Amino acid sequence: MPFYHTLKNYRPHETYPDKHVYSNKADWIARRLLTLRHDLNHKIVRDRQPNSLIIGSWNIRAFDGGIPRLDESFHYIAEIIATFDICAVQELREDLRPLRRLMKLLGPNWDYFVTDTSTHEGGNNERMAFIYNVNKVFFRNLIGEIVIGSTTLGTGRQIARSPFFAAFQAGWFRFTLCSTHIVFGRDISLRSEEIKAITDILLKRAEKEDQVFVFLGDMNIDSPEGENMQALLNSGMEVPDFPAVNMKGNKFYDQIAFTTKGASTRKTRLLRHGIFDWRYAVFGPQPDAPLDTSDSGSIDRPTHEENLAHYEPIVAWNRQDNPKNKDKTEPYENFSKSYNMWMTFEMSDHLPIWVELETDYSEDYLKRFVKT
């Protein structure tokens, strides 16, 4: 689990000129973390099978390329990522200090790899990262980016944000993750071309290498019936059926797919998969979909109106008076109207997705030596 000891350092008079702006900071954050832990346990942790691998993927919006996130947002992001064994993160920005701060909260049993910024056309100066629990996963000393031929895409260009891959192992299970942030824009067909180009390469490698290839990330897939999704479904990889991941619940941007054929002698089986909607626990507004609260006990879920009243003075201070914010910004003219957008820059405009894969093949291996 992440570290919580920094909560004791959140003394209002040391953080804010007006101590009444956030007089209950540690209490507020601790209550949200308890609720978040409860929801993560219900959705992911409690039904986990022994010796499995949980892989997450999350586009964390502009991490961190604008007004500094609130302290509490780092705690919430760390809590979610810590539920996975390994997580691919997209849309990191040039400044790596926020990532390092996140890693400190995750603790010494977590490590990471991060790419350089994508400065070429369509790259949007973004980075990608793999963050992993070294007690669950170890790095197999192979890391790189996918480069395609000059005629692979109709534009003659490289993939806008070079796919990032690295080889890992969990127990008996050898796998390579390939993280992507497919190009965004009006040319829908270019997205399909990028998806096809990447999956073709991964499938060819799977035919020769004794490992499973996992393709994951923000693929900018609008619809499960659209041509971009068809490009992924037609690739030959197994594609779990994920629900929508955006705040409005109508876009299917993020996906995870993996190879099931090829040279790998230790193929994997999908045990579970899903998204995690953190809005029930932090920031909100809570979606209309029902949430199992049968054993929620004293879990605290503020109403939307309570969140608005709590965050409005804090956000105004963060935009205008926070010494860490070099680019001073006027407070929102209508915070209630802007709240949903502001909240996505604290957490994200994407919900994280995850898969649980089978990794224990010891019984099958032993049976190879049993004479019938």
C-alpha positions in Angstrom: 0.0 0.0 0.0 1.2 3.6 -0.5 2.7 5.7 2.2 0.5 8.0 4.3 2.9 9.6 6.6 2.9 12.9 4.8 -0.7 13.5 6.0 0.7 14.5 9.3 2.6 17.4 7.6 -0.5 19.0 6.2 -0.8 21.8 8.7 -3.1 24.5 7.3 -1.1 27.5 8.5 2.0 26.1 6.7 0.4 25.4 3.4 -2.2 28.2 3.0 -1.9 31.9 4.0 -5.5 31.7 5.2 -5.6 28.7 7.6 -9.4 28.6 7.2 -9.1 27.7 3.5 -8.2 24.1 4.3 -8.5 23.8 8.0 -9.4 20.1 7.8 -6.9 19.0 5.1 -5.6 15.7 6.7 -9.0 14.7 7.9 -10.6 15.3 4.4 -7.9 13.4 2.6 -7.9 10.5 5.0 -11.7 10.1 4.7 -11.4 10.1 0.9 -8.6 7.5 1.0 -10.6 5.2 3.3 -13.6 5.4 0.8 -11.3 4.8 -2.1 -9.7 1.8 -0.5 -13.2 0.4 0.2 -14.2 0.8 -3.4 -10.9 -0.6 -4.8 -11.4 -3.7 -2.5 -14.9 -4.2 -3.8 -14.1 -3.8 -7.4 -10.6 -5.4 -7.7 -8.9 -6.7 -4.6 -11.2 -9.0 -2.8 -11.9 -11.3 -5.7 -8.4 -11.6 -6.9 -7.1 -15.2 -7.5 -3.8 -16.4 -6.0 -0.7 -16.0 -8.1 -2.4 -13.9 -10.8 -1.1 -10.7 -12.4 -3.1 -7.4 -12.5 -2.1 -5.1 -15.3 -3.5 -1.6 -15.3 -3.5 1.2 -17.9 -4.4 4.8 -17.3 -4.2 8.0 -19.3 -3.6 10.6 -16.4 -4.5 13.9 -18.0 -1.6 16.2 -18.5 0.5 14.8 -15.7 1.6 17.5 -14.9 1.6 20.2 -17.5 -0.5 23.0 -16.1 -1.5 24.4 -12.7 0.0 22.1 -10.0 -2.4 19.4 -8.8 -3.6 19.5 -5.3 -1.6 17.5 -2.8 -4.5 15.1 -2.2 -4.7 14.2 -5.9 -1.3 12.5 -5.7 -2.5 10.4 -2.8 -5.6 9.3 -4.7 -3.7 8.5 -7.9 -1.1 6.5 -5.9 -3.8 4.5 -4.1 -5.3 3.4 -7.4 -2.0 2.5 -9.1 -1.0 0.6 -6.0 -3.9 -1.8 -6.6 -2.2 -3.0 -9.8 1.0 -5.0 -10.0 2.1 -3.0 -13.0 0.5 0.0 -14.7 1.1 1.7 -18.1 0.6 5.5 -17.8 0.0 7.8 -20.7 0.1 11.6 -21.1 2.9 12.4 -18.8 4.5 15.8 -19.5 8.0 17.1 -19.7 8.4 17.9 -16.0 9.2 14.6 -14.2 8.9 16.0 -10.6 5.2 15.0 -10.3 6.1 11.4 -11.3 8.9 11.3 -8.8 6.5 12.6 -6.1 4.0 9.8 -7.1 6.8 7.2 -6.7 7.7 8.4 -3.2 4.1 7.9 -2.2 4.0 4.4 -3.7 7.1 3.5 -1.7 10.5 1.7 -2.3 8.9 -1.5 -3.6 7.8 0.4 -6.7 10.0 1.3 -9.7 9.4 2.8 -13.1 10.6 3.4 -16.6 9.7 6.6 -18.6 10.2 7.6 -22.2 11.6 10.9 -23.5 9.1 13.5 -24.7 7.5 13.0 -28.1 8.5 16.2 -29.9 7.6 15.3 -33.5 4.3 16.0 -35.2 1.4 14.6 -33.3 3.5 13.7 -30.3 2.2 16.6 -28.1 5.3 16.6 -26.0 4.1 13.6 -24.0 5.8 10.8 -22.2 4.7 7.3 -21.3 5.7 5.2 -18.3 5.5 1.8 -16.8 5.1 1.8 -13.0 5.5 -1.6 -11.3 5.7 -3.4 -8.0 9.1 -5.1 -7.8 7.7 -7.6 -5.3 5.2 -8.8 -7.9 7.0 -8.2 -11.2 10.6 -8.0 -12.3 12.1 -6.3 -15.3 13.8 -8.6 -17.9 16.3 -6.1 -19.2 14.6 -5.3 -22.5 13.1 -2.0 -23.2 12.6 0.1 -26.4 10.2 1.8 -28.8 8.5 0.5 -31.9 9.7 2.0 -35.2 7.9 1.3 -38.4 8.9 1.4 -42.1 8.5 4.5 -44.1 5.6 3.0 -46.2 3.7 1.4 -43.3 1.4 4.4 -42.8 -0.2 6.3 -45.7 1.3 9.5 -44.5 4.8 8.1 -44.7 5.4 9.2 -41.1 6.3 7.4 -37.9 3.6 6.7 -35.4 2.8 10.0 -33.7 3.7 8.8 -30.2 6.2 6.0 -30.4 4.8 2.9 -28.7 6.8 2.1 -25.6 7.6 -1.6 -24.7 9.4 -3.4 -21.9 9.8 -7.1 -21.0 8.8 -8.3 -17.5 8.1 -11.5 -15.6 5.7 -12.5 -12.9 6.2 -15.9 -11.5 6.3 -18.3 -14.4 4.7 -15.8 -16.7 7.0 -13.9 -19.2 5.4 -11.0 -20.9 6.1 -7.7 -22.8 4.0 -4.7 -22.4 3.5 -2.3 -25.3 2.0 1.0 -24.2 0.5 3.4 -26.8 -1.3 6.7 -27.1 -2.8 6.5 -30.6 -2.9 9.7 -32.6 -5.9 12.0 -32.0 -7.6 14.1 -34.7 -10.1 14.2 -37.4 -8.4 11.5 -39.6 -10.1 8.4 -38.1 -8.4 6.1 -40.6 -4.9 7.1 -39.4 -5.8 5.8 -35.9 -6.7 2.4 -37.5 -3.5 2.4 -39.4 -1.5 3.0 -36.3 -3.3 0.2 -34.4 -2.8 -2.2 -37.2 0.9 -1.4 -37.6 1.5 -1.9 -33.9 -0.5 -5.2 -33.6 1.1 -6.6 -36.7 4.6 -6.1 -35.2 3.6 -7.6 -31.8 2.0 -10.7 -33.5 5.1 -11.3 -35.6 7.2 -11.1 -32.5 4.9 -13.5 -30.6 5.4 -16.1 -33.4 9.1 -16.2 -32.5 9.5 -15.3 -28.9 8.4 -17.4 -25.9 6.4 -14.7 -24.2 2.9 -13.1 -24.2 2.6 -9.6 -25.7 0.2 -7.2 -24.1 -0.9 -4.1 -26.1 -2.5 -1.4 -23.9 -3.2 2.3 -23.6 -5.2 5.1 -24.9 -6.1 4.0 -28.4 -8.6 6.8 -29.0 -11.4 4.4 -29.9 -14.6 6.3 -30.0 -17.1 3.5 -30.5 -17.0 -0.3 -30.1 -18.6 -0.5 -33.6 -16.2 1.9 -35.3 -13.3 1.1 -37.6 -10.7 1.8 -35.0 -12.1 -0.9 -32.7 -12.5 -3.3 -35.7 -8.8 -2.8 -36.4 -8.0 -4.0 -32.9 -10.6 -6.9 -32.9 -9.3 -8.1 -36.3 -5.7 -8.1 -35.2 -5.7 -11.6 -33.8 -5.2 -10.6 -30.2 -7.7 -11.3 -27.5 -9.6 -8.1 -26.6 -11.7 -8.0 -23.5 -15.0 -6.1 -23.6 -14.4 -2.9 -21.7 -17.1 -0.3 -21.0 -16.7 3.4 -21.8 -13.8 5.2 -20.0 -14.6 8.9 -20.4 -16.5 11.0 -17.9 -19.7 11.1 -20.1 -19.6 7.3 -20.5 -19.7 7.3 -24.3 -16.1 6.8 -25.4 -14.1 3.6 -25.4 -10.6 5.2 -25.7 -8.6 2.8 -23.5 -8.1 -0.9 -24.3 -6.0 -3.8 -23.3 -5.3 -6.7 -25.7 -2.9 -9.7 -25.5 -1.6 -12.5 -27.7 -2.9 -16.0 -27.2 -1.0 -17.7 -30.1 2.6 -18.0 -31.1 5.8 -19.4 -29.6 4.9 -18.9 -26.0 4.7 -22.2 -24.1 3.1 -20.4 -21.1 0.1 -18.7 -22.6 -2.2 -16.8 -20.4 -5.9 -16.9 -19.5 -8.1 -13.8 -18.8 -9.5 -14.1 -15.3 -11.2 -10.8 -14.8 -11.2 -7.3 -16.3 -12.8 -3.9 -15.8 -12.6 -0.2 -15.2 -12.4 1.6 -11.9 -14.6 4.6 -11.4 -13.0 6.7 -8.7 -15.7 9.4 -8.8 -17.7 7.5 -6.2 -14.9 8.1 -3.7 -13.1 11.2 -4.7 -14.2 14.5 -6.4 -17.3 13.1 -8.0 -19.8 13.9 -9.3 -20.9 10.4 -8.7 -22.4 8.7 -11.7 -26.0 7.5 -11.7 -25.0 3.8 -11.9 -25.6 2.0 -8.6 -22.7 1.2 -6.3 -22.6 -1.7 -3.9 -22.5 -0.1 -0.4 -23.8 -3.0 1.6 -20.7 -3.1 3.9 -19.6 0.5 3.6 -19.9 1.2 7.3 -18.8 4.7 8.1 -17.4 5.4 4.6 -18.0 9.1 3.8 -19.2 10.2 0.3 -19.8 13.9 0.1 -22.6 15.2 -2.1 -21.8 17.2 -5.2 -22.8 20.4 -3.4 -20.5 19.6 -0.4 -17.6 19.0 -2.8 -18.3 22.4 -4.5 -18.4 24.2 -1.2 -15.2 22.5 0.0 -13.1 22.9 -3.1 -14.0 26.4 -4.4 -11.8 28.4 -2.0 -9.0 25.8 -2.3 -9.0 26.0 -6.0 -9.1 29.8 -6.0 -6.0 29.8 -3.8 -4.2 27.2 -6.0 -4.8 29.2 -9.2 -3.8 32.6 -7.8 -1.8 32.4 -4.6 0.0 29.1 -4.7 3.7 29.9 -4.8 4.4 26.7 -6.8 2.1 28.1 -9.6 4.3 30.3 -11.7 1.5 31.1 -14.2 -1.1 32.9 -12.1 -4.6 32.3 -13.2 -7.8 34.0 -12.2 -10.2 32.0 -10.1 -13.1 30.4 -12.0 -15.9 32.8 -12.7 -18.4 30.1 -12.2 -16.8 27.2 -10.2 -20.0 25.1 -10.3 -20.1 25.2 -14.1 -16.4 24.5 -14.4 -16.1 21.8 -11.7 -16.4 18.8 -13.9 -13.6 20.1 -16.2 -11.4 21.2 -13.3 -11.8 17.7 -11.7 -10.3 16.0 -14.8 -7.1 18.0 -14.3 -6.8 16.8 -10.7 -7.4 13.1 -11.6 -8.1 12.5 -15.3 -10.6 12.6 -18.0 -10.1 8.8 -18.4 -10.9 6.0 -16.0 -8.2 3.4 -15.4 -8.7 0.0 -16.9 -7.3 -3.4 -15.8 -7.0 -7.1 -16.5 -6.2 -10.0 -14.2 -4.3 -12.7 -16.0 -3.4 -16.2 -15.0 0.3 -16.7 -14.3 0.7 -19.9 -12.4 1.6 -22.8 -14.7 3.4 -25.0 -12.2 0.8 -27.7 -12.2 0.8 -28.1 -16.0 4.6 -28.2 -16.0 4.7 -30.9 -13.4 2.2 -33.0 -15.3 4.6 -33.1 -18.2 6.8 -35.5 -16.2 4.0 -37.8 -15.0 3.9 -41.1 -17.0 0.5 -42.2 -18.0 
